[in-house]
């Protein structure tokens, strides 16, 4: 099992959330470090910018789901998956944990200042 942090179309209520139908939602979360976020119909998180914390959700996924999300995100040729620290809202407390995130290698589209897509 792996832990992934999602910030865009994989979140609940978005078009690609069905990829996580076998996953267990751990909770809402945000990155512990600041990154850059842009969007052009879909969001892009840029690793080497420190504009804002990125808000999203954390899921516990099995290997099949993890591989399917890698394919969706085009890892490693499109988005690049890396492990980061995230703060999870868990039972009225915040808990720090590690999770995989998908970074985009370059700026693309309009900047999102608040880190919420």
C-alpha positions as CSV (number, residue, x, y, z in Angstrom):
1,X,0.0,0.0,0.0
2,X,1.1,3.5,-0.8
3,X,0.0,7.0,0.3
4,X,-0.7,9.6,-2.3
5,X,-1.6,13.3,-2.1
6,X,-4.0,14.5,-4.8
7,X,-4.7,18.2,-5.6
8,X,-6.6,18.2,-8.9
9,X,-8.9,16.0,-11.0
10,X,-8.3,13.0,-8.7
11,X,-10.0,14.7,-5.8
12,X,-13.6,13.9,-4.7
13,X,-16.1,15.4,-7.1
14,X,-13.7,15.7,-10.0
15,X,-13.6,13.8,-13.3
16,X,-10.7,11.4,-12.5
17,X,-11.7,10.5,-9.0
18,X,-13.0,7.1,-10.2
19,X,-9.3,6.0,-10.5
20,X,-9.4,6.0,-6.6
21,X,-12.6,3.9,-6.2
22,X,-10.5,1.1,-4.6
23,X,-8.6,3.6,-2.4
24,X,-9.2,4.6,1.3
25,X,-9.5,8.3,1.8
26,X,-7.3,9.3,4.8
27,X,-8.4,12.9,4.9
28,X,-8.0,16.4,3.6
29,X,-4.4,17.6,3.7
30,X,-2.0,20.3,2.6
31,X,1.7,20.2,1.8
32,X,4.1,21.0,4.7
33,X,6.3,22.9,2.3
34,X,5.3,25.6,-0.2
35,X,5.2,25.0,-4.0
36,X,3.9,26.8,-7.1
37,X,0.5,25.9,-8.5
38,X,-0.8,26.8,-12.0
39,X,-3.8,25.7,-14.0
40,X,-4.8,25.4,-17.6
41,X,-8.0,23.3,-17.4
42,X,-6.0,21.0,-15.1
43,X,-3.6,21.9,-12.3
44,X,0.1,21.8,-12.3
45,X,2.3,21.9,-9.1
46,X,5.8,23.1,-9.6
47,X,8.4,21.8,-7.1
48,X,11.0,24.6,-7.3
49,X,8.7,27.5,-6.3
50,X,7.7,28.4,-2.8
51,X,4.5,30.4,-3.3
52,X,1.9,28.5,-1.2
53,X,1.0,25.3,0.5
54,X,-1.0,23.0,-1.8
55,X,-4.4,21.8,-0.5
56,X,-5.8,18.4,-1.4
57,X,-6.6,14.9,-0.2
58,X,-4.6,11.9,0.9
59,X,-5.5,8.4,-0.1
60,X,-4.1,4.9,0.8
61,X,-3.9,3.0,-2.5
62,X,-3.1,-0.6,-3.5
63,X,-0.5,-1.4,-6.2
64,X,-3.1,-1.6,-9.0
65,X,-4.5,1.8,-8.2
66,X,-1.0,3.3,-7.8
67,X,0.1,2.0,-11.2
68,X,-3.1,3.2,-12.8
69,X,-2.6,6.7,-11.3
70,X,1.0,6.7,-12.6
71,X,-0.4,5.9,-16.1
72,X,-3.0,8.7,-15.8
73,X,-0.3,11.2,-14.7
74,X,2.2,10.0,-17.3
75,X,4.9,9.3,-14.7
76,X,7.8,9.7,-15.3
77,X,7.6,11.4,-18.7
78,X,4.8,13.9,-18.0
79,X,4.3,14.5,-14.3
80,X,7.0,13.2,-12.0
81,X,6.1,11.5,-8.8
82,X,8.0,12.3,-5.6
83,X,7.5,11.8,-1.9
84,X,6.9,14.8,0.3
85,X,5.6,15.7,3.8
86,X,1.9,16.5,4.1
87,X,-0.3,17.6,7.1
88,X,-3.4,15.6,7.2
89,X,-6.6,16.7,9.0
90,X,-7.3,13.6,11.1
91,X,-10.0,13.4,13.8
92,X,-9.8,17.2,14.7
93,X,-5.9,17.0,14.8
94,X,-3.2,17.6,12.2
95,X,-0.8,14.7,11.6
96,X,2.4,14.9,9.5
97,X,3.1,12.0,7.2
98,X,4.8,11.2,3.9
99,X,2.9,10.9,0.6
100,X,3.6,10.7,-3.1
101,X,2.7,13.8,-5.1
102,X,2.9,14.4,-8.9
103,X,5.0,17.4,-9.9
104,X,4.9,19.0,-13.3
105,X,8.4,20.0,-14.6
106,X,7.6,23.5,-15.9
107,X,5.2,26.4,-15.4
108,X,2.0,26.2,-17.5
109,X,-1.1,28.3,-17.4
110,X,-2.4,30.8,-14.8
111,X,-0.9,30.9,-11.3
112,X,-3.2,29.8,-8.4
113,X,-2.1,31.8,-5.4
114,X,-4.2,30.0,-2.7
115,X,-3.1,26.5,-3.6
116,X,-6.6,25.3,-4.1
117,X,-7.9,23.8,-7.4
